[in-house]
Amino acid sequence: MSDLLGHALDGITTVVKVTEFDQIERKTAAFCSRPALTSKRTGVELLAHTLPLSRYLFLMLCGVLLCPAITTAATVEESDAMALAASKRGDFATVLRIVRPLAETGHAKSQQRLGYLNETGSGVPKDNLEAMKWYKLAAAQGLPAAQYSVGNMYDSGTGVSRNYSEALKWYRLAANQSYAMAQFHLGMMYQDGTGVQANKFEAFKWFELAAAQGNVKAESNIGVMYYEGLGVRQDNAKALYWYRLAAQHGSAKAQGNLGALYFNGRIVQQDLVRAYMWTSLSARTGAAEELKKRDEAASHLTGQQTRQAEQLAEGCLARSFQGCD
């Protein structure tokens, strides 16, 4: 870099010593790498105020030659972290201000975030067409989160005509990069035969991969598949394990299924109080199926047992479903 700048500055009367260059290079790097700067020219102008006027031409050259090499990775990395932090605190106006310029320069994560802002109407008016545009740009660069989002929009017909073949394609691309939500949805497509021939074994494979990453819906589905022997050999012990795990992780479906086991006395010893505890927790979703399970369990309890079950449910909820079973 020093040699290159030396040749470029042959026509400048002020000779810059190597030691001076080192100092200027450090200062230029410091200014250029600031996330707040909006252009290389800004960094050069600010730095010019800190150095003698005789070096201004030198600094202009530094702005062209040094900043691209110095700033790109650091600035994008820092800006991306700032956008993530702003998103977590719900400051979507700041997220938009950070990600839009980056997205327009082709930064995949920023394109994904800009798509999300448009899809959810966070910081901008809701616009599914615009969301799909940015998701596709990020997905084309191989970003699994964006590939999943494109698949999900095709799956639901959001911002685009519903197309299960396209959904399957994009889910698979993300799933093959170990994106858990894509693995779960790919499993659902194989389970239900949506856009592809139904295949319970393939469904189980993708649910298992998603569950290994903590996907709660996949955990619950694995419990069902073990219980009913779908895509895997029927195994009551494993069904109970996965129901309990998913229930502890907050799956209302698994909580309802676990309650049903206690109500019917299958796999576990019948316990109507615990049956009502779990089904009352699952019924908080308001889903008709879960409400039916709760009401059926309640119809077999005395008033005292109902109060006992309700206290257990309150304690379980307070502990975030830990140590309840």
C-alpha positions in Angstrom: 0.0 0.0 0.0 2.8 2.4 0.9 4.6 1.9 -2.5 1.3 2.3 -4.4 0.6 5.6 -2.6 4.2 6.7 -3.2 3.9 6.3 -6.9 0.5 8.1 -7.0 1.9 11.1 -5.1 4.9 11.8 -7.3 3.5 15.1 -8.4 2.8 16.4 -5.0 5.4 18.9 -3.7 4.9 18.0 -0.1 6.8 14.8 0.6 5.2 12.5 3.1 7.6 10.5 5.2 6.9 6.8 5.8 6.3 7.5 9.5 3.9 10.2 8.7 2.1 7.9 6.3 1.8 5.3 9.0 0.2 7.9 11.3 -2.2 9.1 8.6 -3.1 5.5 7.6 -4.1 4.8 11.2 -6.1 8.0 11.5 -7.8 7.3 8.1 -8.6 3.8 9.2 -10.1 5.1 12.4 -12.3 7.6 10.6 -13.3 5.4 7.7 -14.3 2.5 9.9 -16.8 4.6 12.0 -20.3 3.3 11.4 -21.7 6.8 11.6 -20.0 7.9 8.5 -22.2 7.8 5.4 -19.5 8.1 2.7 -15.7 7.8 2.2 -15.7 11.6 1.3 -17.1 12.4 4.8 -14.3 10.5 6.4 -11.7 12.3 4.4 -13.2 15.7 5.1 -13.3 15.1 8.8 -9.8 13.8 8.9 -8.6 16.8 6.9 -9.6 19.0 9.8 -7.2 17.1 12.1 -4.1 17.4 9.8 -2.2 20.3 8.1 -3.8 21.6 4.8 -0.7 20.5 2.9 -1.8 16.9 3.3 -5.3 17.4 1.9 -4.6 15.9 -1.5 -2.9 13.0 0.2 -6.0 12.4 2.3 -8.3 12.6 -0.7 -6.2 9.7 -2.2 -6.4 7.9 1.1 -10.2 8.1 1.0 -10.2 6.4 -2.3 -7.5 3.8 -1.7 -7.6 3.1 2.0 -11.3 3.2 2.9 -12.6 0.5 0.6 -10.1 -2.0 2.0 -10.4 -0.9 5.6 -14.1 -0.2 6.1 -16.3 -2.7 4.2 -16.2 -5.7 6.6 -16.0 -3.7 9.8 -18.7 -1.2 8.9 -21.2 -3.7 7.6 -20.5 -6.0 10.6 -21.0 -3.2 13.1 -24.1 -1.8 11.3 -25.6 -5.3 11.2 -25.1 -5.7 14.9 -26.7 -2.2 15.5 -29.7 -3.2 13.4 -30.2 -6.4 15.3 -30.0 -4.6 18.6 -32.5 -2.0 17.5 -34.8 -4.8 16.2 -34.7 -6.5 19.6 -35.8 -3.3 21.4 -38.5 -2.6 18.8 -36.9 0.4 17.3 -37.8 -0.3 13.7 -37.2 3.2 12.5 -33.6 2.8 13.3 -33.5 -0.7 11.8 -34.9 0.7 8.6 -32.4 3.6 8.6 -29.5 1.1 8.9 -30.6 -1.7 6.7 -32.0 0.1 3.6 -28.7 1.5 2.4 -27.0 -1.8 3.1 -29.7 -3.8 1.3 -29.4 -1.5 -1.7 -25.7 -2.4 -2.0 -26.5 -6.1 -1.9 -26.0 -7.1 1.7 -28.0 -10.3 2.1 -28.9 -10.0 5.8 -30.0 -6.4 5.4 -32.2 -7.5 2.4 -33.8 -10.2 4.6 -34.4 -7.6 7.4 -35.9 -5.1 4.9 -38.1 -7.8 3.6 -39.3 -8.6 7.2 -40.0 -4.9 7.9 -42.2 -4.8 4.8 -43.9 -8.0 5.5 -44.8 -7.1 9.0 -45.3 -3.4 8.5 -42.6 -2.6 11.1 -41.3 1.0 10.5 -42.8 1.0 7.0 -46.3 0.5 5.6 -47.0 -3.2 5.1 -46.1 -4.3 1.6 -45.9 -8.0 0.8 -44.8 -7.4 -2.8 -41.9 -5.3 -1.6 -41.2 -7.9 1.1 -41.0 -10.7 -1.5 -38.7 -8.6 -3.6 -36.1 -8.2 -0.9 -36.5 -11.8 0.4 -35.8 -13.1 -3.1 -32.7 -10.9 -3.5 -31.3 -12.3 -0.2 -32.4 -15.9 -1.0 -30.6 -15.7 -4.4 -27.4 -15.1 -2.4 -28.0 -18.3 -0.4 -29.2 -16.8 2.9 -31.2 -19.6 4.5 -33.5 -17.3 6.5 -34.5 -15.6 3.3 -34.9 -18.9 1.4 -37.3 -20.0 4.2 -39.2 -16.7 3.9 -39.6 -17.0 0.2 -40.9 -20.6 0.7 -43.3 -19.5 3.4 -44.8 -16.8 1.2 -45.3 -19.2 -1.7 -46.8 -21.7 0.8 -49.2 -19.2 2.2 -49.8 -17.2 -1.0 -48.6 -14.0 0.6 -47.3 -11.3 -1.8 -47.4 -13.9 -4.6 -49.7 -16.5 -6.0 -49.7 -19.7 -3.9 -47.3 -22.2 -5.4 -46.6 -25.4 -3.4 -43.9 -26.5 -5.8 -42.0 -23.2 -5.3 -42.6 -23.4 -1.6 -41.1 -26.9 -1.5 -38.1 -25.8 -3.5 -37.2 -22.9 -1.3 -37.9 -24.8 2.0 -35.6 -27.6 0.8 -32.8 -25.1 0.0 -33.0 -23.6 3.5 -33.5 -27.0 5.2 -30.4 -28.3 3.5 -28.5 -25.5 5.2 -29.9 -26.7 8.6 -32.5 -23.9 9.0 -34.9 -25.4 11.6 -38.1 -23.7 10.5 -37.6 -24.8 6.9 -36.9 -28.3 8.1 -40.2 -28.3 10.1 -42.2 -26.9 7.2 -40.6 -29.4 4.7 -41.6 -32.1 7.1 -45.2 -30.8 7.2 -45.4 -30.9 3.4 -44.2 -34.5 3.3 -46.6 -35.4 6.1 -49.6 -33.8 4.5 -48.7 -34.5 0.9 -48.7 -30.8 0.0 -46.8 -30.1 -3.3 -45.2 -33.5 -3.0 -46.3 -37.1 -2.6 -47.0 -37.9 1.1 -44.1 -39.7 2.8 -44.3 -40.2 6.5 -40.7 -41.5 6.7 -39.4 -38.4 5.0 -41.6 -36.2 7.2 -40.2 -37.9 10.3 -36.6 -37.3 9.1 -37.1 -33.6 8.7 -39.0 -33.3 12.0 -36.2 -35.0 13.7 -33.6 -32.7 12.3 -35.7 -29.6 13.3 -36.3 -31.0 16.8 -32.6 -31.5 17.3 -32.3 -27.7 17.0 -35.1 -27.2 19.5 -38.0 -26.6 17.2 -41.0 -27.2 19.5 -43.6 -28.0 16.9 -41.3 -30.6 15.5 -40.9 -32.1 19.0 -44.6 -32.3 19.3 -45.1 -33.9 15.9 -42.4 -36.5 16.7 -44.4 -37.5 19.8 -47.5 -38.0 17.6 -45.6 -40.1 15.1 -44.1 -42.4 17.8 -47.5 -42.7 19.4 -49.3 -43.6 16.2 -46.4 -45.4 14.5 -46.3 -43.0 11.5 -43.0 -43.0 9.6 -41.4 -44.8 12.5 -41.9 -47.9 14.6 -44.6 -47.3 17.3 -43.0 -46.6 20.7 -45.0 -45.5 23.7 -42.0 -44.6 25.8 -40.6 -42.4 23.1 -44.0 -40.8 22.4 -44.2 -39.9 26.1 -40.7 -38.5 26.1 -41.4 -36.2 23.1 -44.8 -35.1 24.4 -43.2 -34.2 27.8 -40.3 -32.4 26.1 -42.5 -30.4 23.8 -45.0 -29.6 26.7 -42.1 -28.3 28.8 -41.1 -26.1 25.9 -44.6 -24.6 25.7 -46.3 -26.6 22.9 -50.1 -26.4 23.6 -50.7 -29.4 21.3 -48.2 -31.5 23.3 -49.7 -30.3 26.6 -53.2 -31.4 25.3 -51.9 -34.7 24.1 -50.1 -35.3 27.4 -53.3 -34.4 29.3 -55.2 -36.9 27.1 -52.8 -39.7 28.1 -53.4 -39.0 31.8 -57.2 -38.9 31.2 -57.3 -42.2 29.3 -54.7 -43.9 31.4 -52.7 -44.8 28.3 -48.9 -45.2 28.7 -49.1 -43.5 32.1 -51.3 -44.3 35.1 -54.6 -42.5 34.9 -54.6 -39.2 36.8 -57.6 -37.0 36.2 -56.2 -34.0 38.2 -53.0 -34.0 36.1 -55.1 -34.5 33.0 -57.1 -31.4 33.7 -53.9 -29.5 34.6 -52.3 -30.1 31.2 -55.5 -29.7 29.2 -56.4 -26.4 30.9 -52.9 -25.2 30.0 -53.3 -26.3 26.4 -56.8 -24.7 26.2 -55.3 -21.2 26.8 -54.8 -21.1 23.0 -58.6 -21.1 22.6 -58.3 -23.9 20.0 -61.5 -25.9 19.8 -59.8 -29.3 20.0 -57.9 -28.2 23.2 -61.0 -26.7 24.8 -62.8 -30.0 24.2 -60.1 -32.0 25.9 -60.2 -29.6 28.9 -64.0 -29.8 29.3 -64.0 -33.5 29.0 -61.4 -33.8 31.8 -63.3 -31.3 33.9 -66.5 -33.2 33.7 -64.9 -36.1 35.7 -63.6 -34.0 38.5 -65.0 -33.0 41.9 -64.9 -29.3 42.9 -62.0 -30.0 45.2 -60.1 -31.8 42.4 -60.8 -29.0 40.0 -59.3 -26.4 42.4 -56.3 -28.6 43.0 -55.7 -29.0 39.2 -56.1 -25.2 38.7 -53.5 -24.5 41.4 -51.1 -27.0 39.8 -51.7 -25.3 36.4 -51.0 -21.9 37.8 -47.7 -23.1 39.4 -46.7 -24.9 36.2 -47.3 -21.7 34.2 -45.3 -19.7 36.7 -42.4 -22.0 36.3 -42.6 -21.8 32.5 -43.8 -25.5 32.3 -40.7 -26.8 34.1 -41.0 -29.6 36.7 -44.8 -30.0 36.1 -44.9 -33.7 35.2 
